[in-house]
Each structure stands twice: as structure tokens, then as C-alpha cells.
Amino acid sequence: MEVSADLAKMEEQQQSPRRRQKGGLVTMPFIIVNEGLEKLASYGLLSNMILYLMEEYHIGVIEGTNILFFWSAATNFFPLFGAFISDSYLGRFLTIGLGSIFSLLGMVLLWMTTVIPQARPPYCNQLKGESCKSPTESQYATLLFSFVLMSIGAGGIRPCSLAFGANQVDQRDNPNNKQVLEKFFSWYYAAISISVIIALTVIVYIQDNAGWKVGFGVPAILMFLSALSFFIASPFYIKQKATMSLFTNFARVIVVCIKNIKVAFPSDESNLRYHRMRDSTLSQPTRKLRFLNKACIIRNPEGITPEGEASNAWSLCTVDQVEELKSLIRVMPLWSSSIMMSVNISQATFQFLQAQSMNRHLTPRFQIPAGSFSVFILMGIVMWIFLYDRIIIPAASKIRGKPFTVGVKVRMGVGLFCSFLAMVVAAIVEHYRKRKALESGYYNNPIGVVHMSAMLLVPQYLLMGVAEALNVIASNEFFYSELPKSMSSMAMALSGLGLGVGSLLASLILSTVEKVTKRGGKESWISNNINQSHYESYYWLLAIMSLVNVLYFILCSWAYGPCADQGVSKVLFDREGFFKLNDKGEDLKEELHIKGSGVKNGEEKSKEDEKPRKSTKNPKTELYLCPAMASSSFDSDTRWKNTALLVIDMQNEFILPDGLMRVDGGQAIVPNVIKAVEVARRRGILVIWVVREHDPLGRDVELFRQHLYSGEKAGPTSKGSLGAELVDGLVIKEGDYKVVKTRFSAFFATHLNSFLKTAGINSLVVVGVQTPNCIRQTVFDAVALDYKYVAVIVDGTAAATPDIHFGRLS
């Protein structure tokens, strides 16, 4: 029976990676089509909705505008609740599916108001001054209910679709993962922009020429196809389960932190001091926003159940819960910097009035509708994405001779600066337009058309499109990368929330400007007569506010520090050994060894030691030799014989996605560790495999991990289990040496030190997982045991997050 159980367990573990083969690029068309058709349908309805309300429901301009404003605001705010429901209860797949159904029901209900005469008031043309009957309460409620259903549907689809798609292609062990994600985000956004362009042109044209029945029926059909395309691919999706309520977790962290406000921080931040989930890769909280760490300090060990959970969730939180709240707090300042750009984008009404008073003819018989100029924003988005993805990045990569990308925060900042430039251009164009209007005698004639081409408005629209493409895409990528995976839907909802807040802020700015500038009987900057107003002054005000916002973004970016994709150097190798190279080919000024190593024990660094040692094998790149491999004490024939490579805990249980002790950054370093082993063997460096192998009953594990061995199944890294085996690609060969440890340090209660001393080893190079625990303790012990050189390969080691990894190397 025991053999059968072991075989069943091994079969289950071997099949686990196969289940992970779901997802991938095959799912992308279905996800993008779902979101694209939803956008196509909803934006197609929004464009002409004011005319439908006035003509068919006899609603006035002000009331109709308010209805559309609140509908738009609800559509932007509902995604936040959709993200909460997705991350906390339903998961992204079910949330998108239900959102698609709600949107379809709302559009069908709206279409029915055009088909059923009793669903709307009797026909009457109030535009010709006729006395029209107002809609009944039931008719009004039916109309509003259709809007509510569509807003709920958008709240389910929009925050989850992008994150759900990213889950399908996000493979952290893929060395090209960053480029794949960036390309997915870009083309996803391009597809959405194209959908909106079609909505503002084709759908609007159908409504104008075929009537409301056909015009509203087409979006309903498109929404049906959107839902159908999403559900068809259901068997191919990676479907992550939802976790518990994030907002509840946030509240618990705050409450427990307040309760523990007088509790002192542990003097030694170890795993025994902080409460962590049994399958968590975070052993202790980060030092950022350190006051929140008090929420996960274990005050009473008896308050933890045998399953490793807190008996009272409002008295003790986990490290993961604390880090989730920290992550959200940290990104909020950078998120707030995008609100000003949303304010600038919302100025379509004034740009519509500008276009209406200018020459819009392309030919003597055709002129561009004033309301269609916003299409140039979307064109700017699509054009920039194409140029960036197909021309700029490939050209830069070819010139540099290696993959090239632009950091997310750089793109966010450049996008905000382009938004500032768009307002400057708008102010300049309006200045010349108004001067032309006054010269033409149109001071009291707001509908007079000046002899000035409306195409002069295109540059400001294109700049806004480029600004949106840069900032919004980078923001989505930033939120998705920086926030925990459990919060990824909420991360995507932040952009929509910014648009909603931006609309409200734009209304506040407009009201304030009008109130202030009309004091003393003066003509307001904003009035119905565009030729008597001072729209150019209003634009200059927005430009100044945008420039201040850019400075605010720079400050927030500096305060935030490096992103998850920054600060990690690339480990390169040549025939001489181990090298370190950053993205620019420059010295990162970060030693590959930790503090206290890299020089002889008991000696100070000489000036010569402080100078970077450049490789002479490849003079075209700035390569710096790892100190343990570059010491002048090694001659050309014997410099490697006193060096050993320690490969620590590169086992399935720590590296594979389904491992109980999984380290999130583990898979990404596997190729570098494999390369390190290969180079070490070519140089004749001794390779030592340091692994954990425990008693299946957990009788030799740390106290805080014994709960993992309490069930019928053997615990993690049990001797002889699949989880204790080395990850694929790493093999112990003849001449290597294996050391079994049961604690963090490779030297603790093992014979490693005596073996190394006997072999004449005085220099160590360390790779493996994870940095804050086993790597750090092993290196500390090596320094204390007087090893001459101790070096850590930055990209050959990993932790749960880059912050933890580099924080322990500093």
C-alpha cells in the first residue's frame, strides 16, 4: 500500500507540469475578441445615445447629458468592484463570463426599447418645438436598467480581461517572458483601440442611416459573439482560483496593526517571529512601510492552529496579507499621477466646438464631422504601438546587439509629458483660431466658420493618443507586475478608476474656472460663445497643471524605487568564468559577493581591489569579473583549483510551480544555474550540490515547518520523493559532491566545512535559492569560517521578490 501511495504521488507530481500547459498564445484571440467586441458594442451605443434620448424619450439636453455622464462614471467605477469580486470570490474566468452575459442582457433590453412601441413615449419631435409627452416611470426605469446592466457587465469584463490574458502567457521561467508580456499588453491595447475606432465610425454610420432598430441590434449581436468566443475556449484557459476577500484582508491588517502599535519589532527577524501561510514563499515581511509589519508579529504561539492558521484572524495576519496592502499603498501615488492625463483627455467638448468653427472639408463635397476628430486620438494610439513594437524596439535591439526594452516608469513619464505637450499645442492652435475669428468679424457669431483648416487640430489629438498609448499601457504593465498575482484584476481596474476620477476632477476644475473667471461681471473663460471665451487660457492652465503633474510623477517614481523588472543584472559567461553585465553594459556598482566578502578576511580593500576588472576577451562590452574568479592571487594555470561552486536547494519542491516550498523567482534562474554549472565543470571547479532531504514524518525539520509533515502524505523534500530531486536540467555527475542539510545553512550540522578544507578549497561561488534564508546563512557561515573569497551570482540566486533578493544582497 505504501508503494502504491508513493507511485500515485509521483504520478500526480509528474502530471502537474502537463496541466500547466494550458493557456499560451492559442487563447489570445478569444480573450482579445471578447474584450474588443464588448468595447465595439458599448462605444457604438454611447456615441449617438444623446440623440436617441432626445428623439425617442423626449429628454432634454441637460438631463440627457447627466444620464450619460453617470452612465460613463458607473462604467469606469464598476470595474473596481468587478476586480474585488474576481480576486476574492469568483475568479477571473467566471467574472468575465458573467460580465459578458450582463452586457448582452443590457444591450438586448436597450434594443427592445426600439422594437416595442410601449417601451418608449409616443413619437414626437421636440427639436421642432412640439409639445412632447415625457416617459412613464416604467419606461424610464427600463431605459436606466439597461444602462445599469451594461455597466455591471463592463465591470466584470474590463478589469479581468487583461489580467486573465496575461495569466495565459506569463511564464516566469521563460527568459523572454518580459518581452512576451510587453508585446501582449501592446497588441491587446491596439486591438481595443481599433474596436473603438470602428465603433465611432461604422456603428455610428449604421445608426444614422439604418435607424435605431438596426443601429442598436448590431451591437447586441456583436456582444453575443463576444460572449460566445470567450466561452468556446474555456477548456484551454488557465483558471486561477480566487482567494479570500482582499478588502477584508486590508481591514484586518490595519486593525491588527493598531492593536499591536505598542509591540516592539523582533530583534532578530526570523521565520519564528512572523506568521506566514503554510504554502507561502514569503518567510518575513519587507522593511518598506515597516510599521505594518506589526500586524504579522506572533505574540502568542498558542494562537496558531496545528494547520498553521491564526485562531483569530483579527488578532494575527500573515506576511502575505501585510505585503498585499503594502503593495497597494506603494503604487497609489504613481497611480494618482495619471489622473491629470485623464482630465486632459476629457476635454472633447471644447475641441468639438473648435472643430465646428473651423474648415473641416477634405474635398468640396466631403467634410469630417466635428464629433469624429476624437478618432485621431485612437489613430495616434495604434500608430505609436505599431512604431514602437515593430520599428523602434527591433531597430534598437539590432543596434545594441541584444534585446532592448524601455522601463515601464520611463514610458509612464514620457506619456505624461506628451499629455502636457498636447495641451500646449491646443492652447497655441486656439490662440490663432480665435484671432482669425475676430479678424473675420465673428465676435458675436459662435457658429461662424473661419478660414483655417481644422486639420491643425490633428497634432494635439495625435499627441494625446501617443500619451495614452505610452502611459496607459505602461501603467497596466506596472500594476500587473508590481502587485501580487492575487490582486491582478484589481491592478487592471486601477486604470479605469483613474478615468472615472479624472472625469470628476475635470468637472470640478471646469466649475471652479467658470466661477472664478466670471467674477466682477467679466466674460467667463468658458462660455457658449467660443469667440468671446478664453479657451486658450483654459488650455494653458491645464498645461501648467500637467507640467506640475510631471514633476509630481518624477518625485513619486524616485520615492517608489526600482520596479520588479529593474535592478536585476544579467549574468554572462565566457571561457574565463563568471561575469556580470547590466542592461546598458555598464558596471552596476553592486558587488556580486555580499558584504564582508570579496576581499581576504582580515584585510582592507586596496585601491586596486576597488577598481572594476574588465574582461579582455570581449572589449566591445563592459564586463566585470566576479571577485572570486578574478583575484590576482590565481595564476593562469591554478586559479580555479581552490574554488568550489555551491548549488543550493535547486530541487523540484523549491522551483516547480506546484511545489509546497516554491520560491517565486526560482524558475527564472534555472538557465543561469545550468550555465554556471557548465562553466564550472569546464574550468575544473568543484561542483557541490547542497540539498534538503528530510524524514517523511518531519522528525528532523525546523519547528515552524513541522505542520507540513502532519498528514498522511510525506512532507516536502522528503527523502526519495520527487520534490527532493533536482530540477530538470541539473544533474549530479561524476566528480561532483553532494551535501544533505536540514537547516538553512549548508554548514550547519554537516561535514561540508571539513570536506572543503581537506580539498584545499578557500573560495566559494554560490547559486540557488533562496537569498534571505539558505543563501544568506550559508554565506555568513562561510565568512565566519574564514573562507578567502565568497561570491554570490546575482542572477543565479533568487527570492520571492526582487526587493527581498536585493535587500539581502546589499
ZAMAR-744555 format. One record per residue (C-alpha): residue in three letters; y, z, x. Coordinates in steps of 0.1 Angstrom, whole numbers, padded with zeros to 4 digits, always signed. Example, Ala and Ser with C-alpha at 12.3 -4.5 7.8 and 13.67 -1.06 7.14 Angstrom:
BEGIN
ALA-0045+0078+0123SER-0011+0071+0137
// end
This chain:
BEGIN
MET+0000+0000+0000GLU+0024+0008+0028VAL+0017-0026+0044SER+0023-0044+0011ALA+0056-0025+0007ASP+0067-0034+0042LEU+0058-0071+0036ALA+0077-0071+0003LYS+0107-0056+0020MET+0106-0082+0048GLU+0102-0110+0023GLU+0132-0097+0004GLN+0153-0094+0035GLN+0143-0129+0047GLN+0152-0144+0014SER+0186-0127+0012PRO+0203-0152+0035ARG+0190-0181+0013ARG+0207-0166-0017ARG+0239-0166+0003GLN+0236-0204+0005LYS+0252-0207-0029GLY+0288-0218-0030GLY+0302-0242-0005LEU+0322-0274-0009VAL+0299-0286-0038THR+0316-0261-0061MET+0351-0271-0052PRO+0356-0300-0077PHE+0345-0279-0106ILE+0368-0250-0098ILE+0398-0272-0090VAL+0393-0293-0121ASN+0391-0262-0142GLU+0425-0249-0130GLY+0441-0284-0127LEU+0433-0293-0163GLU+0444-0259-0175LYS+0478-0265-0158LEU+0479-0301-0171ALA+0474-0289-0207SER+0497-0259-0206TYR+0526-0275-0188GLY+0522-0306-0211LEU+0528-0283-0241LEU+0557-0264-0226SER+0579-0294-0217ASN+0587-0305-0252MET+0580-0273-0271ILE+0617-0266-0278LEU+0618-0299-0298TYR+0587-0290-0317LEU+0601-0256-0327MET+0634-0271-0338GLU+0620-0301-0357GLU+0589-0287-0373TYR+0596-0249-0376HIS+0634-0252-0381ILE+0640-0226-0354GLY+0675-0226-0337VAL+0682-0233-0301ILE+0688-0197-0291GLU+0658-0183-0309GLY+0635-0211-0297THR+0647-0206-0261ASN+0640-0169-0263ILE+0605-0176-0276LEU+0598-0200-0248PHE+0612-0175-0223PHE+0590-0147-0234TRP+0560-0171-0235SER+0567-0181-0199ALA+0572-0145-0189ALA+0539-0134-0205THR+0521-0163-0188ASN+0533-0150-0155PHE+0527-0113-0161PHE+0493-0116-0178PRO+0476-0127-0146LEU+0482-0092-0132PHE+0461-0077-0160GLY+0436-0105-0156ALA+0432-0096-0120PHE+0428-0060-0129ILE+0400-0068-0154SER+0384-0092-0130ASP+0383-0069-0099SER+0375-0037-0119TYR+0351-0047-0147LEU+0341-0083-0154GLY+0341-0101-0121ARG+0359-0134-0114PHE+0334-0157-0129LEU+0334-0141-0164THR+0371-0136-0163ILE+0377-0173-0156GLY+0352-0183-0183LEU+0368-0161-0209GLY+0402-0172-0199SER+0392-0208-0204ILE+0379-0200-0239PHE+0410-0182-0249SER+0432-0210-0237LEU+0411-0235-0256LEU+0414-0214-0288GLY+0451-0212-0284MET+0456-0249-0279VAL+0433-0257-0308LEU+0452-0233-0330LEU+0485-0249-0320TRP+0471-0284-0326MET+0460-0272-0361THR+0497-0264-0369THR+0504-0302-0365VAL+0474-0312-0387ILE+0476-0287-0415PRO+0508-0291-0435GLN+0506-0255-0449ALA+0507-0241-0413ARG+0544-0250-0410PRO+0575-0252-0432PRO+0582-0284-0453TYR+0597-0313-0433CYS+0634-0311-0428ASN+0658-0325-0401GLN+0682-0296-0392LEU+0696-0318-0364LYS+0713-0338-0391GLY+0728-0308-0408GLU+0703-0305-0435SER+0696-0270-0450CYS+0660-0262-0439LYS+0635-0236-0450SER+0626-0210-0424PRO+0589-0205-0416THR+0570-0178-0435GLU+0557-0147-0418SER+0521-0161-0417GLN+0533-0194-0403TYR+0554-0177-0377ALA+0526-0153-0368THR+0501-0183-0364LEU+0525-0200-0341LEU+0531-0169-0319PHE+0494-0161-0319SER+0486-0195-0304PHE+0511-0187-0276VAL+0495-0153-0271LEU+0460-0168-0268MET+0472-0193-0242SER+0490-0166-0222ILE+0458-0145-0222GLY+0438-0175-0211ALA+0462-0182-0183GLY+0460-0145-0173GLY+0422-0149-0169ILE+0422-0183-0151ARG+0452-0183-0127PRO+0447-0151-0107CYS+0409-0156-0103SER+0405-0193-0098LEU+0419-0195-0063ALA+0401-0163-0051PHE+0369-0175-0068GLY+0371-0208-0050ALA+0379-0191-0017ASN+0348-0170-0021GLN+0327-0201-0022VAL+0339-0214+0012ASP+0348-0182+0030GLN+0321-0177+0057ARG+0333-0152+0083ASP+0306-0162+0107ASN+0319-0198+0108PRO+0341-0203+0138ASN+0361-0229+0118ASN+0365-0205+0088LYS+0402-0202+0091GLN+0408-0239+0091VAL+0384-0244+0062LEU+0403-0217+0042GLU+0437-0232+0050LYS+0426-0267+0040PHE+0411-0254+0007PHE+0443-0235-0001SER+0464-0266+0006TRP+0444-0291-0013TYR+0440-0266-0042TYR+0477-0263-0045ALA+0482-0301-0041ALA+0458-0307-0070ILE+0477-0282-0092SER+0510-0299-0083ILE+0496-0333-0092SER+0484-0319-0125VAL+0519-0306-0133ILE+0534-0340-0124ILE+0511-0357-0148ALA+0519-0331-0175LEU+0557-0337-0171THR+0553-0374-0173VAL+0522-0387-0191ILE+0517-0359-0216VAL+0554-0358-0224TYR+0554-0396-0229ILE+0525-0393-0253GLN+0542-0367-0273ASP+0574-0387-0275ASN+0557-0420-0286ALA+0525-0409-0304GLY+0537-0378-0323TRP+0528-0342-0322LYS+0492-0345-0335VAL+0481-0367-0307GLY+0505-0351-0282PHE+0490-0316-0288GLY+0455-0329-0293VAL+0453-0344-0258PRO+0460-0310-0241ALA+0433-0294-0263ILE+0408-0320-0253LEU+0418-0315-0216MET+0413-0278-0220PHE+0378-0283-0234LEU+0369-0305-0204SER+0384-0278-0182ALA+0361-0251-0196LEU+0331-0274-0196SER+0335-0284-0160PHE+0336-0247-0150PHE+0305-0236-0169ILE+0284-0267-0158ALA+0285-0255-0121SER+0275-0219-0130PRO+0242-0220-0111PHE+0259-0230-0079TYR+0286-0203-0077ILE+0286-0172-0056LYS+0293-0145-0082GLN+0305-0112-0067LYS+0302-0081-0089ALA+0332-0061-0100THR+0339-0027-0086MET+0354+0003-0104SER+0390+0003-0117LEU+0414-0003-0089PHE+0443+0013-0107THR+0422+0044-0113ASN+0413+0045-0076PHE+0450+0043-0067ALA+0458+0071-0091ARG+0431+0092-0076VAL+0443+0087-0041ILE+0478+0097-0050VAL+0466+0128-0069VAL+0442+0140-0042CYS+0468+0133-0015ILE+0493+0156-0034LYS+0466+0182-0038ASN+0459+0181+0000ILE+0495+0180+0011LYS+0493+0212+0030VAL+0459+0203+0046ALA+0462+0197+0083PHE+0448+0165+0098PRO+0415+0169+0117SER+0420+0174+0154ASP+0391+0150+0161GLU+0390+0120+0137SER+0352+0116+0134ASN+0328+0105+0107LEU+0322+0141+0099ARG+0358+0146+0088TYR+0363+0118+0063HIS+0344+0108+0032ARG+0330+0073+0032MET+0308+0053+0008ARG+0272+0051+0019ASP+0273+0013+0025SER+0309+0012+0038THR+0318-0003+0072LEU+0348+0019+0074SER+0340+0052+0092GLN+0375+0065+0092PRO+0410+0055+0079THR+0436+0037+0099ARG+0467+0055+0112LYS+0491+0034+0092LEU+0506+0053+0062ARG+0487+0083+0077PHE+0498+0107+0050LEU+0475+0090+0026ASN+0445+0099+0048LYS+0446+0134+0034ALA+0430+0121+0002CYS+0397+0114+0020ILE+0395+0146+0042ILE+0364+0165+0035ARG+0375+0201+0028ASN+0342+0213+0014PRO+0310+0195+0024GLU+0292+0210-0006GLY+0314+0188-0028ILE+0294+0158-0018THR+0262+0150-0037PRO+0229+0140-0019GLU+0237+0104-0028GLY+0268+0106-0007GLU+0293+0106-0036ALA+0320+0131-0044SER+0310+0155-0071ASN+0347+0155-0084ALA+0363+0121-0079TRP+0398+0136-0085SER+0393+0160-0056LEU+0380+0137-0029CYS+0384+0100-0023THR+0366+0076+0000VAL+0381+0059+0031ASP+0378+0025+0013GLN+0399+0038-0017VAL+0426+0050+0007GLU+0426+0018+0026GLU+0429-0003-0006LEU+0460+0015-0016LYS+0474+0012+0019SER+0468-0025+0019LEU+0487-0030-0014ILE+0516-0008-0003ARG+0519-0027+0030VAL+0521-0062+0015MET+0546-0053-0012PRO+0578-0057+0010LEU+0567-0091+0021TRP+0558-0100-0015SER+0593-0090-0027SER+0609-0114-0002SER+0595-0143-0023ILE+0613-0132-0054MET+0646-0148-0043MET+0630-0181-0039SER+0617-0178-0075VAL+0653-0172-0086ASN+0664-0205-0069ILE+0635-0224-0085SER+0645-0212-0119GLN+0680-0229-0118ALA+0666-0260-0136THR+0691-0257-0165PHE+0722-0263-0143GLN+0705-0291-0123PHE+0697-0307-0157LEU+0734-0306-0166GLN+0743-0320-0132ALA+0719-0349-0136GLN+0731-0356-0171SER+0766-0361-0159MET+0756-0385-0131ASN+0745-0421-0129ARG+0707-0420-0134HIS+0700-0457-0136LEU+0674-0472-0113THR+0678-0506-0129PRO+0703-0519-0155ARG+0678-0512-0182PHE+0660-0480-0170GLN+0673-0446-0161ILE+0655-0415-0152PRO+0656-0388-0179ALA+0676-0358-0168GLY+0647-0335-0175SER+0624-0354-0153PHE+0642-0347-0120SER+0621-0315-0116VAL+0592-0338-0108PHE+0608-0343-0074ILE+0600-0306-0066LEU+0563-0313-0072MET+0566-0345-0052GLY+0580-0326-0023ILE+0551-0302-0025VAL+0525-0329-0024MET+0542-0349+0003TRP+0546-0318+0025ILE+0509-0308+0021PHE+0498-0343+0030LEU+0521-0345+0060TYR+0511-0310+0072ASP+0474-0313+0067ARG+0469-0350+0076ILE+0495-0357+0102ILE+0513-0326+0117ILE+0482-0304+0123PRO+0459-0332+0136ALA+0487-0345+0159ALA+0494-0310+0172SER+0458-0303+0178LYS+0453-0336+0196ILE+0483-0329+0219ARG+0471-0294+0227GLY+0435-0304+0231LYS+0423-0277+0207PRO+0426-0266+0171PHE+0462-0258+0161THR+0474-0238+0131VAL+0507-0222+0121GLY+0506-0185+0112VAL+0510-0175+0076LYS+0541-0154+0081VAL+0557-0182+0100ARG+0551-0206+0071MET+0563-0180+0046GLY+0596-0175+0066VAL+0602-0212+0070GLY+0597-0217+0033LEU+0623-0191+0025PHE+0647-0208+0049CYS+0641-0242+0032SER+0650-0225-0001PHE+0683-0213+0015LEU+0690-0249+0026ALA+0682-0262-0009MET+0710-0240-0023VAL+0734-0251+0004VAL+0727-0288-0004ALA+0730-0281-0041ALA+0765-0265-0036ILE+0777-0294-0015VAL+0765-0320-0039GLU+0780-0302-0069HIS+0814-0299-0050TYR+0816-0337-0046ARG+0803-0343-0081LYS+0830-0321-0096ARG+0857-0337-0075LYS+0846-0371-0087ALA+0846-0359-0123LEU+0881-0346-0121GLU+0893-0378-0104SER+0878-0397-0133GLY+0897-0376-0159TYR+0866-0358-0172TYR+0880-0322-0171ASN+0877-0318-0209ASN+0847-0341-0212PRO+0815-0324-0201ILE+0793-0354-0211GLY+0813-0380-0191VAL+0792-0398-0165VAL+0807-0400-0131HIS+0803-0430-0107MET+0779-0410-0085SER+0742-0416-0082ALA+0720-0388-0095MET+0696-0396-0066LEU+0719-0374-0045LEU+0702-0345-0062VAL+0668-0355-0049PRO+0672-0338-0014GLN+0677-0304-0029TYR+0647-0309-0052LEU+0626-0320-0022LEU+0637-0290-0001MET+0627-0267-0029GLY+0593-0284-0031VAL+0588-0280+0007ALA+0599-0244+0004GLU+0574-0237-0024ALA+0546-0255-0005LEU+0552-0235+0026ASN+0559-0201+0011VAL+0535-0200-0019ILE+0505-0215-0001ALA+0510-0192+0029SER+0516-0162+0006ASN+0484-0168-0013GLU+0466-0171+0021PHE+0483-0140+0033PHE+0474-0118+0003TYR+0438-0131+0003SER+0434-0123+0040GLU+0452-0090+0042LEU+0440-0073+0010PRO+0403-0061+0007LYS+0379-0085-0009SER+0376-0062-0038MET+0413-0069-0046SER+0413-0107-0040SER+0420-0116-0077MET+0449-0091-0077ALA+0461-0107-0045MET+0463-0141-0062ALA+0481-0126-0092LEU+0510-0114-0070SER+0525-0149-0067GLY+0526-0153-0104LEU+0540-0118-0108GLY+0568-0129-0083LEU+0576-0158-0106GLY+0579-0135-0136VAL+0601-0110-0118GLY+0621-0139-0104SER+0629-0152-0139LEU+0640-0118-0150LEU+0662-0114-0119ALA+0677-0148-0124SER+0687-0138-0159LEU+0703-0106-0145ILE+0722-0125-0118LEU+0734-0151-0143SER+0746-0125-0168THR+0764-0105-0141VAL+0781-0135-0126GLU+0793-0146-0160LYS+0806-0111-0169VAL+0824-0106-0136THR+0840-0141-0132LYS+0854-0143-0167ARG+0875-0111-0164GLY+0912-0114-0169GLY+0908-0144-0192LYS+0896-0167-0163GLU+0871-0195-0168SER+0836-0183-0161TRP+0817-0198-0132ILE+0791-0206-0158SER+0801-0222-0190ASN+0791-0251-0213ASN+0817-0274-0197ILE+0803-0283-0163ASN+0835-0298-0152GLN+0855-0267-0159SER+0829-0243-0144HIS+0823-0235-0108TYR+0786-0242-0104GLU+0792-0249-0067SER+0804-0213-0062TYR+0774-0201-0081TYR+0752-0221-0057TRP+0770-0207-0027LEU+0763-0172-0040LEU+0726-0180-0043ALA+0727-0195-0008ILE+0742-0163+0007MET+0717-0142-0012SER+0689-0164+0001LEU+0701-0161+0037VAL+0702-0123+0034ASN+0667-0126+0020VAL+0655-0145+0051LEU+0668-0117+0073TYR+0651-0092+0050PHE+0618-0111+0054ILE+0621-0111+0092LEU+0626-0073+0090CYS+0596-0069+0067SER+0575-0092+0089TRP+0583-0072+0120ALA+0576-0039+0103TYR+0542-0052+0090GLY+0529-0061+0124PRO+0502-0087+0131CYS+0481-0103+0103ALA+0444-0102+0101ASP+0442-0137+0119GLN+0466-0127+0146GLY+0462-0107+0178VAL+0426-0119+0184SER+0423-0137+0217LYS+0397-0164+0224VAL+0370-0157+0250LEU+0363-0187+0271PHE+0338-0192+0298ASP+0333-0215+0327ARG+0309-0215+0357GLU+0326-0185+0372GLY+0324-0159+0345PHE+0343-0145+0315PHE+0378-0155+0306LYS+0404-0146+0281LEU+0428-0171+0265ASN+0452-0167+0236ASP+0463-0195+0212LYS+0492-0205+0234GLY+0472-0204+0267GLU+0493-0175+0279ASP+0484-0140+0291LEU+0483-0117+0261LYS+0491-0088+0284GLU+0462-0069+0268GLU+0436-0058+0293LEU+0400-0067+0285HIS+0390-0032+0295ILE+0401-0001+0277LYS+0424+0025+0290GLY+0412+0042+0321SER+0391+0012+0334GLY+0397-0020+0353VAL+0405-0001+0385LYS+0385+0020+0408ASN+0380+0055+0394GLY+0404+0079+0411GLU+0427+0051+0423GLU+0461+0039+0410LYS+0467+0003+0402SER+0482-0016+0431LYS+0508-0043+0426GLU+0481-0069+0433ASP+0459-0054+0406GLU+0487-0057+0381LYS+0491-0094+0387PRO+0470-0117+0364ARG+0443-0135+0382LYS+0444-0172+0373SER+0413-0193+0374THR+0414-0221+0400LYS+0388-0241+0382ASN+0410-0252+0354PRO+0446-0253+0364LYS+0457-0270+0332THR+0452-0239+0312GLU+0464-0203+0318LEU+0431-0185+0321TYR+0427-0149+0332LEU+0396-0135+0347CYS+0381-0103+0332PRO+0388-0075+0358ALA+0351-0066+0360MET+0343-0101+0371ALA+0374-0108+0393SER+0375-0079+0417SER+0383-0089+0452SER+0356-0064+0463PHE+0330-0090+0453ASP+0323-0118+0477SER+0313-0153+0466ASP+0275-0146+0470THR+0271-0110+0458ARG+0299-0104+0433TRP+0276-0102+0403LYS+0247-0082+0417ASN+0264-0049+0409THR+0274-0059+0373ALA+0255-0054+0341LEU+0262-0067+0306LEU+0256-0042+0278VAL+0249-0058+0244ILE+0253-0031+0218ASP+0238-0030+0183MET+0237-0067+0177GLN+0210-0062+0151ASN+0205-0076+0116GLU+0214-0043+0099PHE+0248-0044+0115ILE+0255-0081+0114LEU+0240-0097+0083PRO+0260-0097+0050ASP+0233-0077+0033GLY+0229-0051+0060LEU+0234-0015+0049MET+0254-0008+0081ARG+0272-0041+0081VAL+0303-0045+0102ASP+0327-0070+0086GLY+0337-0086+0119GLY+0302-0087+0133GLN+0292-0122+0123ALA+0323-0138+0137ILE+0315-0126+0173VAL+0279-0137+0173PRO+0287-0171+0190ASN+0307-0153+0217VAL+0280-0128+0224ILE+0254-0155+0227LYS+0277-0173+0252ALA+0283-0141+0271VAL+0245-0136+0275GLU+0240-0172+0286VAL+0268-0169+0313ALA+0255-0135+0324ARG+0220-0149+0330ARG+0233-0179+0349ARG+0253-0156+0372GLY+0223-0133+0377ILE+0240-0105+0358LEU+0216-0079+0344VAL+0215-0080+0306ILE+0208-0047+0289TRP+0201-0046+0252VAL+0212-0014+0236VAL+0198-0010+0201ARG+0193+0016+0174GLU+0158+0023+0163HIS+0152+0053+0140ASP+0124+0072+0125PRO+0117+0057+0090LEU+0123+0092+0075GLY+0156+0097+0093ARG+0145+0127+0113ASP+0164+0115+0144VAL+0196+0103+0128GLU+0230+0119+0126LEU+0235+0145+0098PHE+0261+0124+0080ARG+0236+0094+0077GLN+0205+0113+0066HIS+0212+0105+0029LEU+0205+0068+0037TYR+0169+0078+0045SER+0162+0099+0015GLY+0145+0072-0007GLU+0110+0056-0007LYS+0122+0027+0014ALA+0127+0031+0051GLY+0163+0037+0062PRO+0185+0013+0082THR+0173+0002+0117SER+0140+0019+0112LYS+0116+0011+0140GLY+0097-0021+0133SER+0119-0031+0104LEU+0137-0065+0100GLY+0170-0047+0101ALA+0163-0033+0135GLU+0156-0068+0150LEU+0183-0087+0170VAL+0203-0112+0150ASP+0193-0148+0152GLY+0204-0165+0185LEU+0199-0134+0206VAL+0165-0129+0223ILE+0153-0104+0249LYS+0139-0124+0279GLU+0120-0116+0310GLY+0142-0097+0334ASP+0164-0081+0306TYR+0162-0044+0298LYS+0161-0026+0265VAL+0175+0008+0258VAL+0169+0026+0224LYS+0196+0050+0213THR+0200+0073+0183ARG+0237+0081+0186PHE+0270+0063+0192SER+0269+0063+0230ALA+0243+0043+0249PHE+0243+0071+0275PHE+0236+0099+0250ALA+0201+0113+0253THR+0189+0081+0270HIS+0179+0072+0306LEU+0205+0044+0308ASN+0226+0061+0335SER+0197+0068+0358PHE+0184+0033+0354LEU+0218+0017+0362LYS+0223+0040+0392THR+0188+0032+0406ALA+0195-0006+0401GLY+0228-0002+0421ILE+0250-0011+0391ASN+0286+0001+0393SER+0304-0023+0370LEU+0298-0029+0332VAL+0309-0055+0307VAL+0305-0045+0271VAL+0299-0067+0240GLY+0287-0058+0205VAL+0296-0036+0175GLN+0314-0016+0166THR+0346-0008+0185PRO+0356+0026+0172ASN+0322+0041+0174CYS+0294+0029+0197ILE+0316+0007+0219ARG+0343+0033+0224GLN+0319+0062+0230THR+0298+0041+0255VAL+0329+0031+0274PHE+0343+0066+0276ASP+0310+0079+0289ALA+0308+0051+0314VAL+0342+0060+0328ALA+0333+0097+0328LEU+0301+0088+0348ASP+0322+0072+0375TYR+0314+0035+0370LYS+0337+0015+0392TYR+0347-0011+0366VAL+0343-0011+0328ALA+0354-0041+0307VAL+0353-0049+0270ILE+0354-0085+0260VAL+0378-0086+0231ASP+0362-0114+0212GLY+0327-0102+0220THR+0333-0069+0202ALA+0343-0062+0166ALA+0351-0036+0140ALA+0356-0036+0102THR+0392-0049+0105PRO+0413-0063+0134ASP+0436-0032+0131ILE+0407-0009+0138HIS+0394-0031+0165PHE+0426-0035+0185GLY+0437+0001+0177ARG+0407+0014+0196LEU+0412-0010+0225SER+0448+0000+0230
// end
